[in-house]
Amino acid sequence: MPLGSGESSAGPRVVAVGAAWHHPRVIHPPRNLIDAVIPPVSESWRRIDAWLGVHAPASFAGLNPPATPDAIARTESVFGMPLPRDLCESLLCHDGETRFGTALPCSQLLSAEEIVAARRMRMELWEPEDPDQAETPWWGEHWVPFAGDVSLSFIEAGPGIWHDHLGRAPHDDGAGFLGWPTLGTWLHHVAEAMERFDQHFAHRVEPPKLRRNGTLDWW
């Protein structure tokens, strides 16, 4: 790469101010709760697992082992479309959880098998021709659930501006998007909230409260 004006192979240009010499000052813009680079889902899960193991061992014990690539492939075959990349990576860390929604602030994480069952139920009940669906949709054609029971957290797997965004679909009301552009972004901020749960810090995810039984209270 060509050197810029005033630079040398020895390092950055040195600036003279009066009789003093110093390196140019590097100014970092404020983060404002936005991370320019989101780490891989597996890295966020590594941080989450480590924190849960120390602070909430019962919640950690409720997480399932990783899904197999074959289980993910079967899910994609049933859907006739690929699962969102971040969801695949998350399932390869934990194939859902056995306890009812104590590890993360999203209710129970679904396994690959449960994702199929939850989406099938919604698709059977959904009435896309209903005129109300245009304004307040109850479900969507390419929505893939990843957590919940009767009310579901989902990822938009279809094309368009909402691709990969997270949403919430209540069982008795209209669905909506939550402002998270990817599952990986959300998991990163969950890890941040966990690691700074006892600090006065502006979080995008509200930090959990610790229960005496080794589980978490996110609400």
C-alpha positions in Angstrom: 0.0 0.0 0.0 1.5 3.4 -0.9 2.6 5.6 1.9 0.6 8.8 2.4 2.1 12.3 2.4 4.4 12.8 5.3 4.5 9.1 6.2 7.5 6.8 6.3 8.0 3.1 6.7 9.1 3.9 10.3 5.6 4.7 11.4 3.1 7.6 11.6 4.1 11.2 10.8 5.3 13.2 13.7 3.9 16.7 14.0 5.8 19.7 15.4 4.0 22.1 17.7 6.4 24.8 18.8 9.3 23.1 20.4 7.4 19.9 21.2 7.1 16.8 19.1 4.2 14.4 19.4 2.2 11.8 17.5 -1.1 12.9 16.1 -4.0 12.4 18.6 -6.4 9.6 17.6 -10.0 10.6 18.4 -12.5 7.8 18.7 -16.2 8.7 18.2 -18.6 7.7 21.0 -20.2 4.3 20.7 -23.7 5.5 21.5 -24.7 1.8 22.2 -24.0 0.8 18.6 -21.3 -1.6 17.8 -19.7 -1.2 14.4 -18.7 -4.9 14.2 -20.9 -7.7 15.6 -19.0 -10.8 16.5 -20.0 -14.3 15.3 -23.0 -15.9 17.0 -20.7 -18.6 18.4 -18.6 -16.0 20.2 -21.6 -14.4 21.8 -22.8 -17.8 23.0 -19.3 -18.5 24.4 -19.6 -15.4 26.5 -23.2 -16.2 27.5 -22.3 -19.8 28.5 -19.4 -18.6 30.6 -21.5 -16.1 32.4 -24.4 -18.4 33.0 -22.0 -21.1 34.3 -20.9 -18.8 37.1 -24.0 -16.7 37.9 -27.0 -18.8 36.9 -25.9 -22.5 36.8 -29.5 -23.8 36.7 -30.3 -21.7 33.6 -27.1 -22.9 32.0 -28.0 -26.5 32.8 -31.3 -26.1 31.0 -29.6 -25.4 27.6 -29.6 -28.3 25.3 -26.4 -29.7 23.6 -25.7 -28.5 20.0 -28.0 -29.6 17.1 -26.5 -31.8 14.5 -26.1 -30.5 10.9 -28.5 -33.3 9.8 -31.2 -32.0 12.2 -30.8 -28.5 10.7 -30.8 -29.9 7.2 -34.1 -31.8 7.9 -35.7 -28.6 9.2 -34.7 -26.7 6.0 -36.0 -29.6 3.9 -39.4 -29.4 5.6 -39.5 -25.6 5.1 -38.3 -25.7 1.6 -35.9 -22.8 2.3 -32.7 -22.3 4.2 -32.8 -21.2 7.8 -31.3 -17.8 8.6 -27.6 -18.1 9.0 -27.4 -16.8 12.5 -30.1 -19.2 13.6 -28.2 -22.1 12.1 -25.1 -21.0 14.0 -27.1 -20.6 17.2 -28.6 -24.1 16.9 -25.0 -25.5 16.5 -24.3 -24.0 19.9 -27.5 -25.0 21.7 -30.5 -26.9 20.2 -33.0 -25.0 22.3 -33.5 -25.5 26.0 -35.4 -27.8 28.3 -36.4 -25.3 31.0 -39.1 -22.7 30.3 -37.3 -19.6 29.2 -34.7 -18.8 31.9 -31.5 -18.5 29.9 -32.3 -15.6 27.6 -34.9 -12.8 27.5 -37.2 -14.4 24.9 -39.1 -17.3 26.6 -38.0 -20.8 25.8 -35.5 -21.3 23.0 -36.8 -23.8 20.5 -34.9 -26.9 19.2 -34.7 -27.6 15.5 -37.6 -30.1 15.8 -39.7 -27.6 17.9 -39.1 -24.9 15.3 -40.8 -27.2 12.7 -43.7 -27.9 14.9 -44.2 -24.2 16.0 -44.1 -22.9 12.4 -46.4 -25.7 11.2 -49.0 -24.8 13.8 -48.9 -21.1 12.8 -49.1 -21.8 9.1 -52.2 -24.0 9.6 -54.0 -21.3 11.6 -52.9 -18.3 9.6 -55.4 -16.8 7.2 -53.2 -14.7 4.7 -56.3 -13.7 2.7 -57.9 -12.0 5.7 -57.9 -8.2 4.9 -56.7 -7.4 8.4 -53.4 -9.2 7.7 -52.3 -6.3 5.5 -52.3 -3.9 8.5 -51.8 -6.1 11.5 -50.3 -9.4 10.4 -50.6 -12.4 12.8 -48.0 -14.4 10.9 -45.9 -14.2 7.8 -45.0 -16.6 5.0 -41.2 -16.6 5.6 -41.2 -16.1 9.4 -39.1 -18.7 11.3 -39.7 -19.0 15.0 -36.7 -19.5 17.3 -38.3 -19.0 20.8 -41.6 -19.0 22.6 -44.6 -21.3 23.2 -48.0 -20.0 22.0 -46.5 -16.5 21.4 -43.4 -16.7 19.3 -40.2 -14.8 18.6 -39.3 -15.1 15.0 -36.8 -14.2 12.3 -37.9 -12.8 8.9 -36.3 -15.1 6.4 -37.9 -13.6 3.3 -36.5 -10.9 1.0 -36.9 -7.2 1.5 -35.9 -4.5 4.0 -36.9 -6.6 7.0 -34.7 -9.6 6.0 -33.1 -11.2 9.1 -34.9 -8.8 11.5 -36.3 -10.2 14.8 -40.0 -10.0 15.6 -42.6 -11.0 18.1 -45.9 -12.7 17.2 -48.3 -12.9 20.1 -51.0 -15.6 20.0 -53.8 -13.2 20.4 -52.7 -10.0 18.7 -50.8 -8.5 15.7 -47.1 -9.2 15.3 -44.4 -6.7 14.9 -40.6 -6.2 14.5 -38.5 -5.5 17.5 -35.7 -3.3 16.1 -33.0 -6.0 16.1 -31.5 -6.4 12.6 -30.1 -9.9 13.2 -30.2 -12.6 15.8 -26.4 -12.2 16.1 -26.8 -8.5 17.0 -29.3 -9.4 19.7 -27.2 -12.2 21.2 -24.2 -9.9 21.3 -26.1 -7.3 23.4 -27.5 -10.1 25.6 -23.9 -11.0 26.4 -23.1 -7.4 27.1 -26.0 -7.0 29.5 -25.0 -10.2 31.3 -21.4 -9.2 31.8 -22.3 -5.7 33.0 -25.4 -6.7 35.0 -24.0 -5.1 38.2 -22.7 -1.9 36.6 -24.4 1.5 36.0 -24.3 1.2 32.2 -26.7 2.1 29.4 -27.8 -1.3 28.0 -29.8 -2.0 24.9 -31.0 -5.2 26.7 -32.1 -4.8 30.2 -29.8 -6.8 32.5 -31.2 -9.8 34.3 -31.8 -10.3 38.0 -30.3 -13.3 39.8 -32.5 -15.7 41.6 -31.4 -17.7 44.6 -32.3 -21.0 42.7 -29.6 -20.3 40.1 -32.0 -19.0 37.4 -32.5 -15.6 35.9 -35.4 -13.1 36.0 -35.4 -11.1 32.8 -38.7 -9.3 33.6 
